[in-house]
């Protein structure tokens, strides 16, 4: 638990990196004074000692009790690799919704076994993984007796060789598995319920990502805004959207990792990541560098390595976006059909979009802003921010909702790095021009509005502006209009005015594609630290 009168630390322990932040009271409120990140093998103590030393060196009066830093409260969040599950069922039709629920909940489904091909050898191969966390057997009510019995017999015979492996029976069509002790069994009655029950077998393994989701929900309450948070790490990606009534949508996706483990053996996945790279290297060189990024994520993090890392982050965001839409279609509701507490259909773009996770540690803030706009494409205007000290995960572990909101309210100005604002407004036809007018403090600047382009308007952090788009064609910004106006705020990336299509389509020819990517990105890497 934090204390408003004493300094404290947040610690986010990931699979590849560890991030720490020092929080202390200053001018009557808690503020984030310093933060740092390092490979996870470094551990927390050296980071915390360094944070205290840096702040004390700058101003000893801020931390009068610095010699006792080891006794200060710590709020810690640990993010583990996704739990691994094998799913066995009487048919692919039965397993498909089950696999989708497990995948969207952050599990790595390592294999599926159906009744049609549930041979003992194949089943044994599927569950021989010593890191396997769970075996799920799906037998719905009303299943044919012979096929269910055959599946249970094979699965039970193999599962009996792994006496410590938890087994979940899903669907209500079976109460036991031959050869499996009753105390090893858990029972779920449908895909969603089975996932919820299965979490009992892996206590704490998904806690870190759920903590991030809770912080997003609390932040939406604190700011009274629609807030979307996306976290891309070494092992998985998390995405959540929250409003005044709490979480609206969430997914945790193992494939949303910076470079998924499957990419080591999947050339098509590597090539899909490489499509986002503006680097002119040959395809086989890019593939090798991406494999190295998976194996040693802290290597090659500067210069071209940072650009390749951000290309991998774009591909991870793209996979999260695809899963987000697939999930919406499966549940019969798209993002445009979400409503707020008053029953109104909100703008498609969130009010605030926050990036978090180790994937965004190396690239400069402006480039991160463009990566978000390139992939999580939402018509309308939104503010972009970066959870640069990775405090949202740890703060989400606080069980007291009021304390969590108080801490977020005090830290929001220092913990969320302002990346700027973005206006995504497709619809302007080629060879047509409109006008962008940006008004700051009574002074108005006019710029041409260009079709199929990203324009960067200098707008420093903390500066608010009124932006008007005037177009000869209907622009789509959640509704169609030729003249629209937004209140925006500045940041490291200024204001991005984006008239490109939704979804963003990249040319198939590698040379043209790299030229487009380089042209869009170069202004936001200029003068950035290599």
N, C-alpha and C positions, 0 to 999 in steps of 0.2 A: 504494500500500500504506500502511496506517495504521501508526502507531507508538505504543506505550503510553507513551512518555516525552515525547512532544511533542504540542502541539495540532494539530488537523487540521480540515478542512472537509468536509462533504458538500454536493453541489450537484445539484439535480434540475431539469433544464431541460425544461420542457414546451412544448406548442404555444402556450399562451396565457400561462403564468406561469412564474416561476422561484422555487425555494425553496432556501434555504441554511441550514446549521446549523453551529455551532461546537462542536467536541468537544475536551475537554482533560482531562488527568489531574487528579483531585481526590480526596484521601483514599485514594490507592492504587488507584483505578480510573478508567477513562474515563467521562466524563459529558457529556451534552448541556447546554451552558451557555446557549445563546441560539440563536434561529432567526428567520427573517424570510422573507417572500414578496413578490413584486412582479410587475408585468407583465414579460413576457419581454424586451421591448425595453430594460429598465433594465440588464440584464446582471448578471454575477456580482460584479464588482469593487466597486461601491458597496455591495452587500449585505454582502460580507465585511468591508469597512472599517467599516461601521456595527456589525456584530456585535462586532468586536474593540473598538471604541470604547465600546460599551455595557458590556461585561464589565469592561474596564479601569477605567471610571469607577466601577463598583460596588466593585471590589476589585483593585487593581493587582498584588497578590501572586499572583493566580491565573494571570496571563499575564505573567511577568517579561520575556519576549522579544517583547512586543507589537509593537515597531517593525519586526520582521522577518516580519510576518504573511504577506507576499506569497510567502515561501519555504516556508510550511507545506504539508504534503501535502494534496491534494484528491482526494476520491473523487466522481467525476462520473457522472451518468446522464442521458442525453438521450432524450427520447420524441418521436419523429417522427410526423407524420400517417400514418394507415394507408396501406400500399402499395395501388395500384390495379391491378385485373386485369380483363380481358375474357375470358370463357370461351366457346369455340365447340365444339359437339359435334354428333354425328349425330342426337341426339334429346334431348328434355327429360328422359327417364328416365335418360339417361347423365349429363346435367349436374346433376341435382338433388343427388346425394350429393357431387359435386365442389364445387358452390357452397356446400353446407352446411359442408364441411371448410374451405374458404377463409374463409368468413364467421366460423366459430368460432376461426380462427387469427389473426384481426385484420385480414384483408384487406378492402378495399372492392371488392366485385364491381360494377363500374359498368355492365356489360351482359352479356347472354348471347345467343349466336347459335346457332341449330340448323340442321341440314342441311335441314330442311323449309322454312326461310325464310332460308337463307344467301345472299341476293342481294348482289352486290358493293357496291351503294350502302349498304345497311343495315350491312354489315360495315365499310365505310369510315367511316361515321358513328360506329360503336362504338369504333373505335381511333384516331380523329382527336385525341382528348384529348392535348395535349402533355405532361400529367403522368402519363400511363399508364405503369405500370412493367412490365407483363407481359401477354402473350397466351398463353392455354392452349388447345390443340386436343385434344379428347378423342375418341379413336378406339379403342374396346376391341377386343381380339382377337375374331376371328370376325365383324367388321362387314361388312355387304354391300359388295362392292367398288365398285359404282357410286355409292352414296350417300357412301361415304368418299372416293372420288376426287373427287366433285363438291365436297364440303366443303373438302378440302385445296386444290383448285385455286383456289377463291374466296378462302379465307383466305390462301393463299400469295401471290396476286396483290396483295392489299391490304397484307399484311405487308411485301412487297418495297419498298413506298413508305416504310416506317419502318425503315431499315437498322440503327438502334441499339436497336430494341426487342427484348428477349429473348423467345424463343418456347419453350414447353414442350409436348412431345407426351406425352399421358397415355393409358395403357391398353394399350400394346403393339401396337396394330393398325396402326401406321404407323411407319416408321423415318426418314422425311424429309417435308419440306413443300416443294412446288415453289416455286422462287423465293427460298427462304430458305437462306442459307449454312449448312453443317453446324455451323460453330463457334458459331452463334447458338442452336443447339438444345440443350435439356435434355430428359431423358426420365424419366418417372415411370410406375410400373406399377399404380397404384391411387390413389384419392382421397387417402389419408393420405400415401402416398409422394410423390405429385405435389406436395402442399403442402410437404413437407420439401425436395424438390428445388428448388421454386420460391424458397425462401428464399435460395438461392445467387445469385439475380438481384437481390436487394435486401439485400445484406449490411449488418447493423447497424440496419435500419429497424425491426425488432421487438425489438431488444436491450433497450430500456428497460423494456418490459412484461415480458419474460422475466426481467429482473433482479428485479423486484418478486416474481414467482412464486418465484424461488430463495430470496429472503429469507423468504417465508412458510414454505417447506419447512425452512429452517435454524432458524427460530424454533420450529417444531413440535418439532424435535429438542432444542433448548436447553431448552424448557419441559416436554417430554414430555407434550404436550397435542395434541388435535385443533384445528388452527388454520385459520380461514378468513379470507382477505383479499380485500377488494374495493376497487378503485381506479376512480374515475370522474373522467375528465378532459375536456378540451375536444374531443378528437378521437376518443376510444374509451373503453371500459370493460374492466377486467380483473377476473377472479374466479378464485381458486384455493383449494383445500382440501388440507391436508396432514396427515399423521399420522406415527407413528413410522417408517414405512417410506418416507416421502417423499411426493411429490405424488400425491393420489388423483384429483383432477379439476382441470382448468383450462380456461378459455375466455378469449379476447380478442375483443371485439366492437366493431366500428366503430359499430354502432347503440347501443352502451352509452355513448356520449358524453353529456355533460350536455344539450346540445341538438344532435342530429345535423345534419349539413349538409343532409340531405334535408328537414328540417323547414322550410327556407326556402321550399320550393315545395309542401309537403305539408300541407294544412290538417287532414287527419285525424290526422296525427302531432302537430301542435300541439294539437289538441283533446284527444288522449290525455294529453299532458303537463298541460294545463290542468285536467284532472279532479282532479289532486292539489292544486290551488291553493285555499287558504281565502279568497282575496281576493275582494271583491264586485264587482270591475270587470267591465265588459261583455266578452263573448267576444272581440270584435275588438281591444279594448285589450290583453287578455292575450296574444293572438297576436302583436301588434306588439312587446310587451315581450319575449316569448320570442325572436322574430327578432333583436331588438337584443342579447339575451343571447348569441346565437350569433355575431353580428357583432362585438360589443364586450363580451367577457365580464367586463371589469373595471369596467364602468359599472353603476350602479344596484345596488350591493352592500350597502346598508344598509336598515334599516327594512323596508318592504314588499318592497323589492328582494331582501333576504336571504330572506324567506319564499317569494318566487317562485323564487329560485334553489334552495331546498331542495325545492320542488315539482318542479322539473325533475330534481333529483337522485333524488327518489323514483321518477319515471317511468323514469329511466335504470336504477335498481336493479330496477325491475319488468321491464324488457326483458332485463336480465341474468338475472333469475330465470326468465323464460319460456324463454330460450335454454338455460339450465342444465338445465331439465327436459326440453326437447326433445332435447338432446344425450344425456341419460341414457336416454331412451326409445330413441333410435336405436342406442345401444350395448347395449341390453337390460339395463340395470342402473340402478335408481333410487338416490337417496341412502340410503334405508333399507336397501339391500342391500350397502353398503360395509362391509368388515370390517377389523378391526385386525390387528396382527401375530399375535395369538393366535387368530384366526379368530372372534372374538366380533363380533356386530352392535353397533355403537356407538349411543349416543343420537343421535337425528336432529339435534339442535342441536349445533354445535361447542362445544368448551370455551371458545374465545376467538374472537371475531369482530372484525376490525380494519377500519376505514374509512380510506381514504387518497385523495389526489388533490385537485385544486383545487376540486372541487364542494363540499367540506366546509370550505373556508377561512373563509367568511363567517358561517354560522349558529352559534349557541351550541352547546356540547357536548351539553346535554340534548336539544335538538331533533334533533341528528344521531342520538342514540341511538334516539329514537322512529322516525325515518325508516328506520333499519336494521330495527327490529322490525316496522314496517308492511309492508315489502316482501319481505325475505328471511325468510319466516316458517317457523320451525322449532320444533316442539313440544319442550319441555324447558327447561333453564336454561343460560344462557351469559353469559360476561363480555364486555362491549363496550369497545372501546378505539379511539383515534384516533391515527393516525400523523401528528401535527400538524405536525411539521417535515419530513415527506416524506423520511425517511432510509432507508426500506426499499428503495426503488429503487436509490439509489447503493450501499448496502452489498451489494446483490445482484450488483454488478459485480465484487466481489472474487473472484478465481479460486480462492484458497485457502479451501477449505471450513472448515478449522479456524479460520483467522483470522476468517472471517465469523461463525462461531458465537461465538467469544470476544467479538467486538465487540458482537454482539447481546445476549449475556448481560450485558455490562457496562452497556449503554444501555437495557435494557428498562424500567427503572423511570422513566427520564426521557424516553425517546423515545415511549413509548406513553402517551398521556393517558387516564386512566381515565374512561370515560363512565358506568360503573355496571354493573349486571347486569340481565338480563331473564329472567322466567319466563313462557313462553308455554304456556298450559294451556286449550285450548278444551274444550268439553263440558258446561259448566254450563248447564242449561236456564233459559229466561226465567222470571222470577218466583220463582226459587229463590235461596237465599243459602248461602254457605259461610263459612269463616273463614280468615283469613291471620294466622299468628302469626310474628312476627319476634323472635328472641332475640339480644340483643347483650350480651355480658359478664354473663350471668345474669339480665338484665332482659328480660321478654317484653312485647311490645305486640301486642294483638289488634285486627284490623280485619275488617270484613265483606268477603267475597269476592263481587264483583258480576259477574253474567253479561254477556257482550258489552261489556266495558269495559276501559279501561287505567287502572290505579291506580298512583299514584306514591308510593312509600314513601321518606321521607328516610333516606338512608344515605350518609354522607360518604365521600370518597375514603380508602382505607386501612383502613376499618372492615369487619370480617368479621361475618357473621351467619348464623344457621341459620333458614331460612324453611320453615314447614310450611303446606301447603294442605289444608284439611279440607272436603270437599264432599259434599252429598247425592247427587250424580251422579258417574259415572265421568268423570274428567278424562283427556285424552290428553296425555301428556308423553313420548312415545316408547313408552310402554305405558299401558294403561288402569288407573287406580286412583282410589279416592276419597280417599285420604290419601297425600300425598307430602311428602318433605323434601329440601331442597337447601341446600348451603353456598354462600353468595353473598358478593360483596365490593361495596363502595360505589364511588361515582364522582360526577361532576358531575351526572348525571341520577338519582342514587340507585338505587333498585330499581324496575323496571317489572314489574307483575304484569298480564299480558295474557290475558284470557279470550275474546277475539274469535275468530271462526272462521278457519280456514285453507282456502283463501286468503281474504284480507280482501276482502269485497265492499262496494263503495261504492254508495250510492243513485244511481239514474239522474237524479232531479230535482236540478238544480243547487243550488237553495236548501237542500234537505235535506243534500246531499252536503257543501256548504261548512260547514253548521252542525255536522255530525259532525266534519269535519276540524278546525275551529276548536276544538271542545270537547276533542278529544284533544290538540291541540298547545298550546293557550293556557297550561296550567300549566307547560309546559317552556320557554316564551318569557318568562314573567313574570320581571321584574327582570333580564332579559338586556340586554346593550348593544344599542341599536337600530342 
